[in-house]
């Protein structure tokens, strides 16, 4: 096994990939657990005429869709674990905490942006708040939060660099 002896550059995509994937998966869990289950502001297909949350059949369909959404989120976290292990087995050092946290925040923000644009605006299958008369402000706020997470995460990762300036131990 060969260990890297030089710190990675600030734009090392391989070093950012695990954190970015963790951010996507964990962002999905925050959305599903907090917005779908705890606050019950919406479900995955709650803004469709075929699956209204005012009927038992509609709630069953939404519960199933939410469960499938959680499975996808879980699979993304598993993928992040696999990528992390593959990198460690290849001799890469774990990234600096600031870099890793920045990648996680950027992944979470990317999740929010993609999910917000696709589900809220393109498909229209739900909104952040399906329980209010004018959900657009909530949807735009969700997109703004996603953009802030991407920019903040990128800035945090960039100020650290993947290795945090560490060198491997001599010996």
N, C-alpha and C positions, 0 to 999 in steps of 0.2 A: 504494500500500500504506500502510495506516494502522497505526502502532505504538501499542500501549497505553502510556499514560504513567503510569498509576497501578498500583501493585502489586495483585495479585489478593488477594482475601480468603482466609483460612485454610481455607475450605471450598470452594474453587473446583474443582468436579468436572471441568471441562474440562482444567485444568492437571494433575489427578491421573490422568486416563484413560490416557495413554500409559504411565506408570510402572506403573499397576495391571495393564494388559494385558501389559506386559513381565514382571511378576511372575508372572502366571498361566502364561504360556508357558515362562518359565525354570524355574518350579517344576515344571512338567510334565517338562521335560528333566532336572532333578535327580532326580526320582522315577524316570523311565524309565531313565536312564543309571546312576545309582548303585544303586537298589534292584532294578531288573529285570536289568541287564546285569552290573555289577561285582560286587555282593554276591549276586545271584541269590536274593534272599529270596522273591520272588514274580514272577509275570508277570501280565498283565492279566486273564486268565481261568484262572489256575492252580488255583483252589479249586473248579472245577466238575468234576462227574463226567464230562462229555463231553470234557474236554480235560486229562487228567492229564499232569503233567510227567514221568511215568515211562514214557511211550511216545513213539516217534518222531512219530506222528501228533499227539499232544498237544503236544509241543514245537513242531512246525510250526505248529499253530493258535495257540499262545501267541506265537510269534515274529511271525506275521502280525498278531495283535492288538496286540502291542507296537509294531510298525512303524506301524500305523494311529494308535495313540496318539501316537507321535512326529510324524506328519504333522499331527495336530490341534494339538499344541504348537507346531510350526513355523508353522502358519497364524495362531495367536494372536500370535506374535512379529511376523509380517509385518503383521498388523492394527495392532499397536502402532507399527510403522514408518510405516505409512500415516497413522495419526492424528497422529503426531509431525510428519510432513511437511506435512500439511494445516494444522496449527496454525501452523507456522513460516511457511507461505505466506500465512496470514491475518494475519501480523504479530505473533503472540504471541511473547513472549520465552521462551527455555528456562527451566524452573523452576530454583530453587536446588537444589544437589546433595542437601542433606538432605531436602528435600521430595520430590524424585524417588526417592531411595533409600527413603524412608518409603513411598511409593506402591508401589514394587516389592515391598518386604517385605509390605505389606498384601495385594497381589495374590497373592503366593506363599502366604501364610497362607490366603487365601480358596480358592485351589486345593486346599490340603491339607484344609480343612474340607469342601468340597463332595465332593471325591474320596473322602475318608475316610468320610463319612456314606453317600454313594451306593454306592460299590463295596464297602466293607468291611461295612456294616451293612444297607443296604436290599437291594441285589442279592446280596451275599455272593459275588461272583465272585473275590475274593482278599482276603487280609489282608496287613498289613505283613510279617509273618513266616508264610508258609505252611509253613515247615520246622520249626515248633515245635508242641508239643502243645496249648498254651493261648495262642492269638494275641491274645486280648482285651486284655491289658495293653499289647501293642505297638500295637494299633489305637487305644486310648485315649491312649497317649503321642503318637501321630501327630496326633490331634485337638488335644491340649494344645499341641503345637508349633505347629500351625496357628493356634490362638487367640492364642498369644504373638506370633507373627509379625504377625497383624492388629493387635493392640493396640500392639505396639512400633512397627510401621510407622506407624500412625495418630498415635501420640505424637510420633515423629520428624518427620513431615510437619507436624503441628500447631505444633510449636515453631519451625519455620522459616518457614512460609508459602510459597506457590508462588513468589513472586519473590525471596524472601530479602531484601526491602527495597530491591532495586536499582531504579534509575531509568534510563530510556533516555539515551543520550548526547545532549548538546545539539549542535545544529549545523544 
